[in-house]
Amino acid sequence: MAQQPSDQAAPKAADPPAPSSLPHPDATTPIPPQIITLTKSHLRRAHPSDAPAMAREANSPAVAKYMTLRWASPYTLNDAHRWIAYATAFRVPTTTNTTTTPDGNTTTTVEVVPSMQICDPATNTCLGSIGIKTKDDIEARCFEVAYWLGEGSWGRGIMTEVLPAYVGWLFETFPDVIRLQASVFEGNDASVRLLKTAGFVHEGTKRKAGVKGGWVFDILVFGLLREEWSLS
Ligand SMILES: CC(C)(COP(=O)(O)OP(=O)(O)OC[C@H]1O[C@@H](n2cnc3c(N)ncnc32)[C@H](O)[C@@H]1OP(=O)(O)O)[C@@H](O)C(=O)NCCC(=O)NCCS
């Protein structure tokens, strides 16, 4: 599943944009508090101290199997540091805080870090992450969602709880976004199940669209519209 950071993997040297080329807010730009507390995990922004846990969780062929070529495998400590630097620098503007003043409405543009670490609620240790890839041109009001968890955390319903919470946070934080989408490799049944449970609709299959290490596979496209989310 792609993400910007695509597949939660740090871009390679040739993959634009590099962290240094991303827009950095000036020191006074307010960044909203960002923590989502759930029962099986909590979501928070990445921190450099997450790197060892992240490398430990991400360094698995089973995790890598359904990720794009951007995902490093093996996944090293350096890959984790590169991704954390990228994810914390990747900020998406949104307009919030509309207030009515005697002169009319005032809006404030803030830049939000959309990528979040999925953490063990007891230890605050990183178990995986979730984030988005922004799109442009005619798709500027769509985000692509991507996520992963370390293998030791699979099958405990963690992502079933995380995905709807994150989706809700995205729609609330980015009022201009009208559609979320996700792309899933053929055979990734857990991810398909997860997306359907969260209300995403299987909109179609791009036949033989993916090639990875000699494996040619279909890519399933899922979408969730704002109005579908607000009805759920
Ligand atoms: C996909 C992934 C995020 C799912 O996270 P998770 O926390 O293990 O998922 P959950 O435990 O919440 O289970 C989600 C659903 O998948 C089902 N499921 C879990 N493992 C499954 C498997 N191997 N085959 C089929 N269904 C499976 C669960 O039963 C559940 O369905 P249900 O609600 O009907 O019972 C996790 O497996 C993962 O990180 N995989 C590697 C990276 C990846 O594939 N990322 C997504 C790319 S599109």
The ligand as an SDF file (V2000), in Angstrom:
LIG
                    3D

 48 50  0  0  0  0  0  0  0  0999 V2000
   -2.7890   -5.8810    7.4350 C   0  0  0  0  0  0  0  0  0  0  0  0
   -2.4690   -5.6490    8.9130 C   0  0  0  0  0  0  0  0  0  0  0  0
   -2.1990   -4.1820    9.1100 C   0  0  0  0  0  0  0  0  0  0  0  0
   -3.6810   -6.0980    9.7440 C   0  0  0  0  0  0  0  0  0  0  0  0
   -3.4930   -5.6760   11.0720 O   0  0  0  0  0  0  0  0  0  0  0  0
   -4.0120   -6.5390   12.3260 P   0  0  0  0  0  0  0  0  0  0  0  0
   -4.0220   -5.6840   13.5390 O   0  0  0  0  0  0  0  0  0  0  0  0
   -3.2700   -7.8130   12.3650 O   0  0  0  0  0  0  0  0  0  0  0  0
   -5.5110   -6.8260   11.8670 O   0  0  0  0  0  0  0  0  0  0  0  0
   -6.7010   -7.2510   12.8140 P   0  0  0  0  0  0  0  0  0  0  0  0
   -6.1960   -8.1670   13.8710 O   0  0  0  0  0  0  0  0  0  0  0  0
   -7.4050   -6.0080   13.2340 O   0  0  0  0  0  0  0  0  0  0  0  0
   -7.5950   -8.1110   11.8130 O   0  0  0  0  0  0  0  0  0  0  0  0
   -8.2160   -7.5220   10.7010 C   0  0  0  0  0  0  0  0  0  0  0  0
   -9.0940   -8.5480   10.0130 C   0  0  0  0  0  0  0  0  0  0  0  0
   -8.2740   -9.4250    9.2260 O   0  0  0  0  0  0  0  0  0  0  0  0
   -8.5230  -10.7650    9.5970 C   0  0  0  0  0  0  0  0  0  0  0  0
   -7.2780  -11.4630    9.4250 N   0  0  0  0  0  0  0  0  0  0  0  0
   -6.1740  -11.3660   10.1790 C   0  0  0  0  0  0  0  0  0  0  0  0
   -5.1970  -12.1290    9.6440 N   0  0  0  0  0  0  0  0  0  0  0  0
   -5.7250  -12.6960    8.5280 C   0  0  0  0  0  0  0  0  0  0  0  0
   -5.2190  -13.5740    7.5380 C   0  0  0  0  0  0  0  0  0  0  0  0
   -3.9700  -14.0120    7.5760 N   0  0  0  0  0  0  0  0  0  0  0  0
   -6.0360  -13.9360    6.5210 N   0  0  0  0  0  0  0  0  0  0  0  0
   -7.3020  -13.4850    6.4720 C   0  0  0  0  0  0  0  0  0  0  0  0
   -7.8350  -12.6260    7.3740 N   0  0  0  0  0  0  0  0  0  0  0  0
   -7.0410  -12.2440    8.3890 C   0  0  0  0  0  0  0  0  0  0  0  0
   -9.0040  -10.7000   11.0210 C   0  0  0  0  0  0  0  0  0  0  0  0
   -9.7430  -11.8510   11.3810 O   0  0  0  0  0  0  0  0  0  0  0  0
   -9.8430   -9.4570   10.9750 C   0  0  0  0  0  0  0  0  0  0  0  0
  -11.0820   -9.7540   10.3460 O   0  0  0  0  0  0  0  0  0  0  0  0
  -12.4520   -9.8270   11.1860 P   0  0  0  0  0  0  0  0  0  0  0  0
  -12.6580   -8.4300   11.7220 O   0  0  0  0  0  0  0  0  0  0  0  0
  -13.4640  -10.2230   10.2000 O   0  0  0  0  0  0  0  0  0  0  0  0
  -12.2150  -10.8400   12.2590 O   0  0  0  0  0  0  0  0  0  0  0  0
   -1.2340   -6.4700    9.3540 C   0  0  0  0  0  0  0  0  0  0  0  0
   -1.4580   -7.8190    9.0220 O   0  0  0  0  0  0  0  0  0  0  0  0
    0.0500   -6.0090    8.7090 C   0  0  0  0  0  0  0  0  0  0  0  0
    0.6680   -5.0710    9.1610 O   0  0  0  0  0  0  0  0  0  0  0  0
    0.4810   -6.6730    7.6200 N   0  0  0  0  0  0  0  0  0  0  0  0
    1.7430   -6.3410    6.9710 C   0  0  0  0  0  0  0  0  0  0  0  0
    1.7480   -5.0010    6.3000 C   0  0  0  0  0  0  0  0  0  0  0  0
    0.5560   -4.8270    5.3920 C   0  0  0  0  0  0  0  0  0  0  0  0
    0.1170   -5.7540    4.7290 O   0  0  0  0  0  0  0  0  0  0  0  0
    0.0600   -3.5870    5.3610 N   0  0  0  0  0  0  0  0  0  0  0  0
   -1.0950   -3.2440    4.5760 C   0  0  0  0  0  0  0  0  0  0  0  0
   -0.7420   -3.1180    3.1520 C   0  0  0  0  0  0  0  0  0  0  0  0
   -2.2260   -2.8810    2.1790 S   0  0  0  0  0  0  0  0  0  0  0  0
  1  2  1  0
  2  3  1  0
  2  4  1  0
  2 36  1  0
  4  5  1  0
  5  6  1  0
  6  7  2  0
  6  8  1  0
  6  9  1  0
  9 10  1  0
 10 11  2  0
 10 12  1  0
 10 13  1  0
 13 14  1  0
 14 15  1  0
 15 16  1  0
 15 30  1  0
 16 17  1  0
 17 18  1  0
 17 28  1  0
 18 19  1  0
 18 27  1  0
 19 20  2  0
 20 21  1  0
 21 22  1  0
 21 27  2  0
 22 23  1  0
 22 24  2  0
 24 25  1  0
 25 26  2  0
 26 27  1  0
 28 29  1  0
 28 30  1  0
 30 31  1  0
 31 32  1  0
 32 33  2  0
 32 34  1  0
 32 35  1  0
 36 37  1  0
 36 38  1  0
 38 39  2  0
 38 40  1  0
 40 41  1  0
 41 42  1  0
 42 43  1  0
 43 44  2  0
 43 45  1  0
 45 46  1  0
 46 47  1  0
 47 48  1  0
M  END
$$$$
